[in-house]
Amino acid sequence: MPFIRLETMIAAPIELCFDLSRDLDVHMASSGLTGERAVAGVTSGMVKLGDTVTWEGTHLGVRQRLTSKIIAYDRPSMFVDEMLRGAFKRWHHTHLFEQRADGTLMIDEVDYASPLGPLGRLVDMLYLENYMRRFLLRRNAHIKMVAETSNDLTSMRTQSHESSDVVISP
């Protein structure tokens, strides 16, 4: 089963990196190649625990929809989104953030499974895993650029901050 782990060092405060990572408008701005956009559930602003988002975009030449839910949330150190409906058999994306002396280490851990059993595993090996890695790398590069070029960090935040208590929903 594919597992993708990416680490991105960002010269910006952890709170800003966390908020940019859960900001749907930032995500949509990073996905120009796929035309990905939020079409149902929460469709703009920042997601929080319990929110669902239905994404629509063109991946691998096919218009697709994927609905995910924020199932765990601990601001500003982590949140988890998990697929409810979509093309994957399973999609579980953990977003981790660690404060460092020179900024924030943003870590993505994606555990997923493709449908179609052995055929899906072959597609993963030949193409899909690299495709998903490149998609996430583009997203992370965009978050890094926005975070590191912001002159007014507070203007990047579009909502008040939620509690930093750890909350995990069933």
N, C-alpha and C positions, 0 to 999 in steps of 0.2 A: 504494500500500500504506500503510495507516495506521501512524503513528508517534506515540506519546504520550510527552511529556517533562514531568515534574512536578518542581518544586523545593519542598521543605518545610524551613523553618528551624526547628530545635528547640533550645531552651535546655537542652541536656544534653550530657554527654560522648559522643564519637564511639563508644566501645565499647558504651555502653548502647544507643544508637540502632541500631547494627549488630545487636546481640543481639536487641533487640525486633523488628526487621524479619525475622529468621529464626526467630522463635519461633512455632510453629504455634498455640499456645494464644492468643496475642495476636491472630493473624490471625483465628482463629475468633470471638473476642470482638468483633472489628470488623465481622463480616459477618452481623449479626443479620437483616438484611432478606432475605438469600438462604438462610439456614440452612446456609451452607457449613461443611463439616467434613471433616477428614482421616479417610479410611476404610480406607486400605491403605498399605503402606510405613511410613514414619515417621508416627505419628499424634499425637504430642505432643512438647513440648520443642523444642529448637533443631535445625534441619537443618544439615548440613555437606556438604562436597564428596562427591559420589557418592550422596547420599541421594535416594530417590524418595519422592514423596507422591502419593497419589490423593485428589483433592478431589471431594466430591459436594455439589451445591447446586442451588438453583432459580434459573435465570437466564432472563429473557425468558419466564417462565411454564412452562419446561421443566426437569425434573430432569435434571441433566447430571453427567458425570464427566470429570475431566481429570487425567491423570497427568503430573507434571513431575519433572525431575531437576536437581539442583544440579551444573552442569557447570564452573563456575569459582568460585574462592573465595580471597580475600586479606583476611583479618581485620586491621583493621577498615575497610578502604576499599572493598571491593566483593564481591558475589557475583552469580552469574547462574543463573537457572532457565530451563529450556527444556522445552516440552511434548513428551512422548513419544507420548501418545494423548489424543484429545479432539476437541471440536467444531471447533476452529480448523484451518486448513490448516497454520499455523505460529504459534508463540507463543514469543518470546524476550524475557525480562525481565531487564534489567541494573539492579542496585541499587548505587548509588554513594554514598559518604559522604565529606564533606570537613570537616575540623576548621576552625572559624572562631573568632575571638576571643570571640564571644558564643554559641558552641555548635557545633552540627553542621548542615551543609547536607546533607539527604538528597535524592538525585536518583533518580527512576525513569525509565528509558528502556525503552519497550515497543514492540517491532517485531512486528507480527502480520499474518496474512492470514486472511481468512475463506474458507470453502469456497464452492463453487458459482460460481466465476468472476465474470462480470459481475453476476449477481444478488447475490452476496456483497458486491461492491464497492458496489452500490447500497444494501444494508442498512447497510454501514459509514457511508456518507455521511448516510443518513437517521436512523440511530439508534444503531448499535452502538458507534461510536467515542465518542460522548458518554456512553453507558451505562458503558463501561469506564473512562472518565476519572472519572466520578462514583464508581464502585466503588473505584478506587484512592485518590481524594481522601478518602473515608470511612475507608479503612484508614490512610492517613497521618495523618489527624486523630486517630485513636485512638492510634496510636503516639506522636504528639506529646503528647497528654494524659497517657498513662501515663508517658512519660519525664519530663515537666515536673512531675508531681505526686508523683513518687517521693521519699520522705524518706530512704530507705535504698537507695541505688543498688545495693549489692552484693546485697541481697535479691531484686532483679529477675532476677538471673542464676541459672539453674537447672542449668547445666552448667559444667564447667571450660572454660577458653578454649583453643582450638586454636592452633597455630602461625600466625604472620602471614605465613608464606612464601606466595608466589604459586603457586597450583597450578591448572592447567587440564587437564581430562581430555579425551581425544579424543571 
